[in-house]
Amino acid sequence: MTGPAAVSARAGRAPHAPPEDLTQVELVWIEKQIEHWIRFGREVREQVLDRRRRILFFPPGLTFALVRWAANEHGTVLSRLDILRAVAPGEACQTIPTVTPGGDILLRVNGWPKVERMLHLIDGIEAIGIDPVEVAPDHWRHVHNRLSAGETPRAYTVQRHRAFLLTQRIGA
């Protein structure tokens, strides 16, 4: 099974979950002013508001990466990458601009050098054949903590991924 139905099935949700059960992410793209995009994640629905704005809907439990960049006449004023887990209705969450109701923040980096480093780390995970959506949430937390401390995070390996998948299978 592939596509939105598969994502919903893996997340334990019906493919046509009501919008109030889904995390909404509003993306804006105004060339060279405001640019929001999803680096990875599998939305189950998309709503186009106009040529510059759209809303993506993610089922509870799904991990996605939101990149936000903004500039003014003096240069870049915001570079941020958040890796979030979509939450279930009523679940505690942190608020994030453009994300409704919010999400479980697994990783947050500010400033273009850190955002660029994270984009390379995500590329590296994809290069070994792992979809970043499937990465263990604790790995993203580890990367966040190591980067916050100015340290190098451990690489996410195929062996670590297998171990994570096994713990998921046995329900740990």
Rosetta blueprint (number, residue, H / E / L):
1 M L
2 T L
3 G L
4 P H
5 A H
6 A H
7 V H
8 S H
9 A H
10 R H
11 A L
12 G L
13 R L
14 A L
15 P L
16 H L
17 A L
18 P L
19 P H
20 E H
21 D H
22 L L
23 T E
24 Q E
25 V E
26 E E
27 L E
28 V E
29 W E
30 I E
31 E L
32 K L
33 Q L
34 I E
35 E E
36 H E
37 W E
38 I E
39 R E
40 F E
41 G L
42 R L
43 E L
44 V L
45 R E
46 E E
47 Q E
48 V E
49 L E
50 D E
51 R L
52 R L
53 R E
54 R E
55 I E
56 L E
57 F E
58 F E
59 P L
60 P L
61 G L
62 L L
63 T E
64 F E
65 A E
66 L E
67 V E
68 R E
69 W E
70 A E
71 A E
72 N E
73 E L
74 H L
75 G E
76 T E
77 V E
78 L E
79 S E
80 R E
81 L E
82 D E
83 I E
84 L E
85 R E
86 A E
87 V L
88 A L
89 P L
90 G L
91 E L
92 A L
93 C L
94 Q E
95 T E
96 I E
97 P L
98 T L
99 V E
100 T E
101 P E
102 G E
103 G E
104 D E
105 I E
106 L E
107 L E
108 R E
109 V E
110 N E
111 G L
112 W H
113 P H
114 K H
115 V H
116 E H
117 R H
118 M H
119 L H
120 H H
121 L H
122 I H
123 D H
124 G H
125 I H
126 E H
127 A H
128 I L
129 G L
130 I L
131 D L
132 P H
133 V H
134 E H
135 V L
136 A L
137 P H
138 D H
139 H H
140 W H
141 R H
142 H H
143 V H
144 H H
145 N H
146 R H
147 L H
148 S H
149 A L
150 G L
151 E L
152 T L
153 P L
154 R L
155 A L
156 Y L
157 T L
158 V H
159 Q H
160 R H
161 H H
162 R H
163 A H
164 F H
165 L H
166 L H
167 T H
168 Q H
169 R H
170 I H
171 G L
172 A L
